[in-house]
Amino acid sequence: MSSATTGPSAPQEPLAPAPLPRLRLRLPGNWWQVPLHDRTEARASVRRLVAATVGPADDRAALRIELERRVLGALDDAIDGDGQAFHVALSIVPGAPIPVTAMVSLPAQQLTPAIGTSATATMAILERGLADLTPGGAGALHRFTAGASEVARRTRRHVLVDPDSDETLPTVAVEYWMTVPGTKRFVLVAFSTPAGELEEPLTGLFDQIVRVSSWE
């Protein structure tokens, strides 16, 4: 009986890395989702949003300009910051319009916990490095768990100045650093609003949105 012989095996192509899970937010009320794949289309989408929200009347031109300026500034931050999703609140509570934007981004940094990819290990490293990964320092962190993710929340308060009128606009940004399950990666979920007087109830709402989010 003859035995078959085989030549050298063909080189194996390296396997492509598995795609990362994508975070899905369950946003209450009615929100406008702005596409981020193309800056020109994204800015056009924001202008359509402002036109639909404020209307075309001449006496509302100043309001349209101001709203565009605020939302386009947040949009540019989202696109420049590895943004994956950008939403603008149209109506969260019926009859009470509240200006809020929500952004999900995937920072390029990959952490290297000493042991495995557990959410606890990844968050421990993230907490120690958060001051270096975010402008302005880490601030006070609040920790909690959301499904398979560990979450660190911090609040930043700053003032925007209108270069044309010198008007100041206190703004609150509530940021959630979330571990991506089964990886050494994390996402940033950032809510921003000029409604600083509503910081406490809005933070409670944002916490709940993050807690019920899911990974696709």
WONOR-V114859 format. One record per run of one state. SS is the DSSP state (alpha for helix, beta for strand, coil for the rest). FROM is the first residue (numbers start at 1). TO is the last residue. If there is no record, write none. Layout:
{{SS	FROM	TO} {SS	FROM	TO}}
//
This chain:
{{coil	1	22} {beta	23	24} {coil	25	29} {beta	30	34} {coil	35	38} {alpha	39	54} {coil	55	57} {alpha	58	80} {coil	81	82} {beta	83	91} {coil	92	92} {beta	93	93} {coil	94	95} {beta	96	96} {coil	97	100} {beta	101	105} {coil	106	118} {alpha	119	133} {coil	134	141} {beta	142	146} {coil	147	148} {beta	149	161} {coil	162	167} {beta	168	179} {coil	180	185} {beta	186	193} {coil	194	195} {alpha	196	211} {coil	212	213} {beta	214	215} {coil	216	216}}
//
